[in-house]
Amino acid sequence: MIGPSHPFRGGLALHTTLLYRHLRRDHQVSFYGFKRQYPGWLFPGKTDRDNSKKPLTEPGIEYLLDSLNPWTWVRVVRRILADRPDLVIIPWWTFYWTPQFLTITALLKLLSKSRLLFICHNVFDHDSRFLSRFCAKTVLPRGDYFIVHSEEDRVRLSAIVPQQKITLGFLTGNECPENGTLSREEARRRLDLTGDLLLFFGFVRPYKGVEYLLQALPLILRERQVTLLLVGESWDGDKSINKHVEELSLERHIKRIDGYVPNEEVGLYFSAADLVILPYVSATGSGVVQSAFTFDRPVVASRVGSLPQTVDDGRTGYLIDPADPRALADAVLRFFREEKSREFIANIKLEKAKFGWERFVQLVEQTVTPEEQPLKGPHGPQGQQGRRESVFGGP
């Protein structure tokens, strides 16, 4: 495996670290992590380092890859060649890693028989500019297998690589962070909050649609008094948020937490909330849904990316059209008016096993085609027929 892990923060680092943890249970795995991810001037947030007191870590990770030092790219290749692995797993999420991954994959294709699996968290960057598309079309065709998280990304990727190489997967559930067992009452006591509570959680970026959530809030407040917990670091500053809040006179209805949330505080916000809101305008997937399900919290989410594949409309939450404040407000009001909390929480407890890490490891194992030797773990060969099928039952 190649990818980020602690001390770097964010969903990518968590995903690669947890994948490493679970793959190691049945397979021999080397993980070559990043020494430097981005130069400071390029990263839009305050820092790309995890400030958690209890970070997610795993033993055995070797921190070799420096994004700005080509010698470390070659060094990683040399280590992989010495390992002689069956499979090399590389995450793909942004065009910034084009020179590094292009070099690594080109050398591996030339010097190794190892197969390459790209786990595509985004086929194209969220802004999806020409450079992002060009870089994806340059690097990704070197892969042998691909896992994507949404039907939209499967369509995008199928224009670059043969469709039979692509597997439609899913975003995995998050393993319960610190303070995950807080009661709703205790979490609210610590936050000094009462009443109906909505939660937006995660980086605040234009594609997340926070402006539409703010526009929906006055519509909700006409019928029900709610508080919006707006939690997450803003990558573009809070000027546009503050402007909407002032124009709509929402100051006393919003509690703003501007900053990256360390692991030990994540459970505090989800445990306190009644309903988690994802008003995204576009997305391939979102780990926030899985965080909500980890803490048994229903969601209202836009019909974008893999969210319709994750949220069972009317059972674990509601799906709405993106950029539609009225639809968002109606869904929130319906949730409280029809007292859906207990029903949705019971359904979430039944459904969330579908997004478990054991299933995702099986998906990785099933990337081996029937004609080739399956990956071997200590319990024997892994893998099944029909490996290009969606784990949700469709082709």
C-alpha positions as CSV (number, residue, x, y, z in Angstrom):
1,M,0.0,0.0,0.0
2,I,1.0,3.6,-0.7
3,G,-0.9,6.5,0.9
4,P,-1.3,9.0,3.8
5,S,-1.6,8.0,7.4
6,H,-1.0,9.8,10.7
7,P,0.4,12.4,11.3
8,F,-1.7,13.6,8.4
9,R,-5.4,14.3,8.9
10,G,-8.6,13.8,7.0
11,G,-10.7,11.1,5.5
12,L,-8.0,9.8,3.1
13,A,-5.5,9.2,6.0
14,L,-8.2,7.5,8.0
15,H,-9.3,5.3,5.1
16,T,-5.8,4.1,4.2
17,T,-4.9,3.4,7.8
18,L,-8.0,1.4,8.5
19,L,-7.6,-0.5,5.2
20,Y,-4.1,-1.4,6.3
21,R,-5.3,-2.5,9.7
22,H,-8.0,-4.8,8.2
23,L,-5.9,-6.2,5.3
24,R,-3.2,-7.2,7.8
25,R,-5.5,-9.6,9.5
26,D,-5.4,-12.0,6.5
27,H,-2.5,-10.8,4.4
28,Q,1.1,-9.8,4.5
29,V,1.0,-6.0,3.9
30,S,3.7,-3.3,3.6
31,F,2.5,0.3,3.9
32,Y,4.7,3.1,2.6
33,G,3.3,6.3,4.0
34,F,4.0,10.0,3.3
35,K,6.7,12.0,4.9
36,R,5.4,15.2,3.3
37,Q,2.0,15.4,1.7
38,Y,1.7,19.0,0.4
39,P,3.9,22.1,0.7
40,G,2.4,24.5,3.2
41,W,1.7,27.2,0.6
42,L,-0.5,24.9,-1.4
43,F,-2.7,23.4,1.3
44,P,-5.9,25.5,1.7
45,G,-6.5,24.7,5.3
46,K,-4.6,25.7,8.4
47,T,-2.5,22.6,8.5
48,D,-2.6,19.1,7.1
49,R,-1.4,17.6,10.4
50,D,-3.7,15.8,12.8
51,N,-3.9,17.5,16.2
52,S,-5.8,14.7,17.9
53,K,-4.5,13.7,21.3
54,K,-5.5,10.1,20.5
55,P,-4.8,9.8,16.7
56,L,-5.5,6.7,14.6
57,T,-2.2,4.9,14.2
58,E,-1.0,1.4,13.2
59,P,2.4,-0.2,13.7
60,G,4.7,-1.0,10.8
61,I,4.0,1.9,8.5
62,E,7.2,3.2,6.9
63,Y,7.2,6.9,6.1
64,L,9.2,7.2,2.9
65,L,7.3,9.3,0.3
66,D,8.0,13.0,0.1
67,S,5.8,14.6,-2.6
68,L,8.6,17.1,-3.5
69,N,11.6,14.7,-3.5
70,P,11.7,12.5,-6.6
71,W,14.4,10.3,-5.0
72,T,11.9,9.2,-2.4
73,W,9.5,8.1,-5.2
74,V,12.3,5.9,-6.6
75,R,13.0,4.6,-3.2
76,V,9.4,3.5,-2.7
77,V,9.6,1.6,-6.0
78,R,12.8,-0.1,-4.9
79,R,11.2,-1.2,-1.7
80,I,8.1,-2.5,-3.6
81,L,10.4,-4.4,-6.0
82,A,12.1,-6.0,-3.1
83,D,8.7,-7.0,-1.5
84,R,7.5,-8.6,-4.8
85,P,3.9,-8.1,-3.9
86,D,0.9,-9.6,-5.7
87,L,-1.0,-6.3,-5.5
88,V,0.0,-2.6,-5.1
89,I,-2.8,-0.4,-3.7
90,I,-2.8,3.3,-4.5
91,P,-5.4,5.9,-3.5
92,W,-6.4,8.5,-6.1
93,W,-8.1,11.7,-5.1
94,T,-6.3,14.7,-6.5
95,F,-4.3,15.7,-9.6
96,Y,-1.5,17.0,-7.3
97,W,-0.1,13.4,-7.0
98,T,0.3,13.0,-10.8
99,P,4.1,13.3,-11.0
100,Q,4.6,11.0,-8.1
101,F,2.2,8.3,-9.0
102,L,3.0,8.5,-12.7
103,T,6.7,7.9,-11.9
104,I,5.9,5.0,-9.4
105,T,3.4,3.2,-11.7
106,A,5.6,3.6,-14.8
107,L,8.6,2.0,-13.0
108,L,6.5,-0.7,-11.5
109,K,5.0,-1.6,-14.9
110,L,8.5,-1.7,-16.4
111,L,10.2,-3.7,-13.6
112,S,7.5,-5.7,-11.8
113,K,4.7,-8.1,-12.4
114,S,2.7,-6.8,-9.5
115,R,-0.8,-5.7,-10.3
116,L,-2.0,-2.2,-9.6
117,L,-5.3,-1.3,-7.8
118,F,-6.4,2.3,-7.7
119,I,-9.0,3.1,-5.1
120,C,-10.5,6.2,-6.6
121,H,-12.0,8.5,-4.0
122,N,-12.5,11.1,-6.7
123,V,-11.8,10.3,-10.4
124,F,-11.6,14.1,-11.0
125,D,-11.0,16.8,-8.3
126,H,-14.1,18.4,-7.0
127,D,-13.6,21.5,-9.1
128,S,-13.1,19.2,-12.1
129,R,-11.0,21.5,-14.2
130,F,-9.2,20.6,-17.4
131,L,-5.9,20.0,-15.5
132,S,-7.6,17.5,-13.1
133,R,-9.1,15.6,-16.0
134,F,-5.9,15.6,-18.0
135,C,-3.9,14.2,-15.0
136,A,-6.5,11.5,-14.3
137,K,-6.3,10.4,-17.9
138,T,-2.5,10.3,-17.7
139,V,-2.1,8.3,-14.6
140,L,-5.2,6.0,-14.2
141,P,-4.8,3.9,-17.4
142,R,-1.7,2.4,-15.8
143,G,-3.9,0.6,-13.3
144,D,-5.1,-3.0,-13.6
145,Y,-8.1,-2.7,-11.3
146,F,-10.2,0.1,-9.9
147,I,-12.6,0.6,-7.1
148,V,-14.9,3.6,-7.1
149,H,-17.5,4.8,-4.6
150,S,-20.2,6.0,-6.8
151,E,-22.0,5.3,-10.1
152,E,-21.1,8.8,-11.3
153,D,-17.4,8.0,-10.9
154,R,-17.8,4.6,-12.5
155,V,-19.2,6.4,-15.6
156,R,-16.4,9.0,-15.5
157,L,-13.7,6.3,-15.2
158,S,-15.2,4.1,-17.9
159,A,-14.3,6.9,-20.4
160,I,-10.7,6.4,-19.4
161,V,-10.2,2.7,-18.8
162,P,-12.1,-0.5,-19.8
163,Q,-15.3,-0.8,-17.9
164,Q,-14.6,-4.5,-16.9
165,K,-11.7,-3.3,-14.8
166,I,-13.9,-1.1,-12.6
167,T,-15.7,-2.3,-9.4
168,L,-18.4,-0.2,-7.8
169,G,-17.7,-0.2,-4.1
170,F,-18.8,1.8,-1.2
171,L,-17.4,4.1,1.5
172,T,-16.7,2.2,4.6
173,G,-18.1,2.9,8.1
174,N,-15.9,4.7,10.5
175,E,-14.6,2.8,13.6
176,C,-15.9,4.5,16.6
177,P,-13.6,7.4,17.7
178,E,-13.0,8.5,21.3
179,N,-16.0,9.6,23.2
180,G,-18.2,7.6,20.9
181,T,-20.3,6.3,23.7
182,L,-21.5,9.7,25.0
183,S,-25.2,9.9,25.6
184,R,-27.3,12.5,23.8
185,E,-27.9,14.3,27.2
186,E,-24.3,14.3,28.2
187,A,-23.1,15.6,24.8
188,R,-25.6,18.4,25.0
189,R,-24.6,19.3,28.5
190,R,-21.0,19.6,27.4
191,L,-22.0,21.8,24.5
192,D,-24.5,23.8,26.6
193,L,-27.3,23.1,24.0
194,T,-30.9,22.1,24.3
195,G,-33.8,21.6,21.9
196,D,-33.8,20.2,18.4
197,L,-30.3,20.1,17.0
198,L,-29.1,19.9,13.4
199,L,-25.5,19.1,12.5
200,F,-23.3,20.0,9.5
201,F,-19.9,18.4,10.0
202,G,-16.8,18.5,7.8
203,F,-14.7,20.9,5.8
204,V,-16.7,23.9,4.6
205,R,-16.2,24.2,0.9
206,P,-18.4,25.5,-1.9
207,Y,-19.5,22.1,-3.2
208,K,-20.8,21.2,0.3
209,G,-23.8,23.5,-0.2
210,V,-23.8,25.2,3.2
211,E,-25.4,28.3,1.7
212,Y,-28.5,26.3,0.9
213,L,-28.7,24.9,4.4
214,L,-28.6,28.5,5.7
215,Q,-31.3,29.5,3.3
216,A,-33.4,26.6,4.5
217,L,-33.0,27.5,8.2
218,P,-35.6,30.4,8.2
219,L,-38.1,28.1,6.5
220,I,-37.6,25.5,9.3
221,L,-37.7,28.2,12.0
222,R,-41.2,29.2,11.0
223,E,-42.5,25.9,12.3
224,R,-39.8,24.6,14.7
225,Q,-37.1,26.1,16.8
226,V,-33.9,24.4,16.0
227,T,-30.2,25.1,16.5
228,L,-27.6,24.4,13.7
229,L,-24.3,23.1,14.8
230,L,-22.0,24.1,12.0
231,V,-18.8,22.2,12.7
232,G,-15.7,22.2,10.4
233,E,-12.8,24.2,9.1
234,S,-13.6,26.6,6.3
235,W,-11.1,26.3,3.4
236,D,-12.4,29.6,1.8
237,G,-12.9,31.6,5.0
238,D,-16.2,32.3,6.6
239,K,-17.0,35.5,4.8
240,S,-19.8,34.0,2.7
241,I,-21.2,32.1,5.7
242,N,-21.2,35.3,7.8
243,K,-22.9,37.2,5.1
244,H,-25.7,34.7,4.8
245,V,-26.1,34.5,8.6
246,E,-26.3,38.3,8.9
247,E,-28.7,38.7,6.0
248,L,-31.0,36.0,7.3
249,S,-30.7,37.1,11.0
250,L,-29.6,33.6,12.1
251,E,-26.9,34.5,14.6
252,R,-28.8,33.1,17.7
253,H,-29.7,29.9,15.9
254,I,-26.2,28.8,14.9
255,K,-23.3,27.5,16.9
256,R,-20.2,27.7,14.8
257,I,-17.1,25.6,15.4
258,D,-14.5,26.7,12.9
259,G,-11.6,24.2,12.9
260,Y,-10.6,20.7,12.3
261,V,-12.1,18.4,14.9
262,P,-9.7,16.0,16.7
263,N,-10.7,12.4,17.0
264,E,-11.6,12.6,20.6
265,E,-14.2,15.3,20.0
266,V,-16.0,13.8,17.0
267,G,-18.4,11.8,19.0
268,L,-19.4,14.9,21.0
269,Y,-21.1,16.6,18.1
270,F,-22.7,13.5,16.5
271,S,-24.0,12.3,19.8
272,A,-25.6,15.6,20.5
273,A,-27.4,15.9,17.2
274,D,-30.9,14.8,16.2
275,L,-30.3,15.0,12.5
276,V,-27.1,15.3,10.3
277,I,-27.4,17.5,7.2
278,L,-25.4,17.0,4.0
279,P,-26.7,19.6,1.6
280,Y,-24.0,18.9,-1.0
281,V,-24.2,20.4,-4.5
282,S,-21.9,17.7,-5.9
283,A,-19.9,14.8,-4.4
284,T,-18.6,11.4,-5.2
285,G,-19.1,10.2,-1.6
286,S,-18.9,11.4,1.9
287,G,-17.4,9.8,5.0
288,V,-19.8,12.1,7.0
289,V,-22.7,9.8,6.3
290,Q,-20.7,6.9,7.7
291,S,-19.8,8.9,10.8
292,A,-23.4,9.7,11.3
293,F,-24.3,6.0,11.0
294,T,-21.5,5.1,13.4
295,F,-23.3,7.2,16.0
296,D,-26.7,6.0,14.9
297,R,-27.8,9.4,13.6
298,P,-30.2,9.8,10.7
299,V,-29.3,12.1,7.8
300,V,-30.8,14.5,5.2
301,A,-28.6,14.3,2.2
302,S,-28.6,15.5,-1.5
303,R,-29.0,13.0,-4.3
304,V,-25.4,13.3,-5.5
305,G,-22.6,10.9,-5.9
306,S,-22.8,7.8,-3.7
307,L,-25.2,9.3,-1.2
308,P,-28.3,7.7,-2.7
309,Q,-26.5,4.4,-2.6
310,T,-25.8,4.9,1.1
311,V,-28.9,6.6,2.5
312,D,-32.1,4.5,2.3
313,D,-34.6,7.2,1.6
314,G,-37.4,7.1,4.2
315,R,-35.7,4.5,6.3
316,T,-32.3,5.8,7.5
317,G,-32.8,9.4,6.4
318,Y,-34.2,11.5,3.6
319,L,-32.8,12.3,0.1
320,I,-33.4,15.6,-1.5
321,D,-32.5,17.4,-4.7
322,P,-29.3,19.5,-4.4
323,A,-29.5,23.3,-4.2
324,D,-33.1,23.2,-3.0
325,P,-33.6,25.0,0.3
326,R,-37.4,24.3,0.3
327,A,-36.9,20.6,-0.1
328,L,-34.3,20.5,2.6
329,A,-36.6,22.4,5.0
330,D,-39.5,20.1,4.2
331,A,-37.4,17.0,4.9
332,V,-36.2,18.4,8.3
333,L,-39.7,19.3,9.3
334,R,-41.1,16.0,8.2
335,F,-38.5,14.2,10.4
336,F,-39.5,16.1,13.5
337,R,-43.3,16.3,12.7
338,E,-43.6,12.5,12.1
339,E,-41.2,11.7,15.0
340,K,-39.0,9.5,12.8
341,S,-35.9,9.5,15.1
342,R,-36.5,6.1,16.9
343,E,-37.6,4.3,13.7
344,F,-34.6,5.6,11.6
345,I,-32.1,4.8,14.4
346,A,-33.4,1.2,14.5
347,N,-33.0,0.9,10.8
348,I,-29.5,2.4,10.8
349,K,-28.4,-0.2,13.4
350,L,-29.6,-2.9,11.0
351,E,-28.2,-1.4,7.8
352,K,-24.7,-0.1,8.8
353,A,-23.1,-3.6,8.7
354,K,-23.4,-3.3,4.9
355,F,-20.6,-0.7,5.0
356,G,-18.2,-2.7,7.2
357,W,-14.5,-3.1,6.7
358,E,-14.8,-6.9,6.3
359,R,-16.9,-6.4,3.2
360,F,-14.5,-3.9,1.8
361,V,-11.5,-6.2,2.3
362,Q,-13.5,-8.9,0.4
363,L,-14.0,-6.3,-2.3
364,V,-10.2,-5.7,-2.6
365,E,-9.6,-9.5,-2.7
366,Q,-12.2,-9.9,-5.4
367,T,-10.2,-7.5,-7.7
368,V,-8.3,-10.6,-9.0
369,T,-9.9,-11.9,-12.2
370,P,-11.1,-15.6,-12.3
371,E,-8.3,-16.5,-14.7
372,E,-5.6,-15.4,-12.3
373,Q,-4.3,-16.8,-9.0
374,P,-6.4,-15.3,-6.2
375,L,-4.7,-13.4,-3.4
376,K,-3.7,-15.7,-0.6
377,G,-4.2,-15.1,3.1
378,P,-3.4,-17.5,5.9
379,H,-6.8,-19.0,5.5
380,G,-6.3,-19.9,1.8
381,P,-7.3,-18.3,-1.5
382,Q,-9.7,-15.4,-1.4
383,G,-12.0,-14.2,-4.2
384,Q,-15.2,-15.1,-6.1
385,Q,-16.6,-15.1,-9.6
386,G,-18.3,-12.0,-10.9
387,R,-15.6,-9.6,-9.6
388,R,-16.7,-6.6,-11.5
389,E,-20.2,-6.6,-10.0
390,S,-21.4,-4.0,-7.6
391,V,-21.4,-5.1,-4.0
392,F,-25.0,-3.8,-3.9
393,G,-26.1,-6.4,-6.4
394,G,-26.1,-4.7,-9.7
395,P,-23.6,-5.2,-12.6
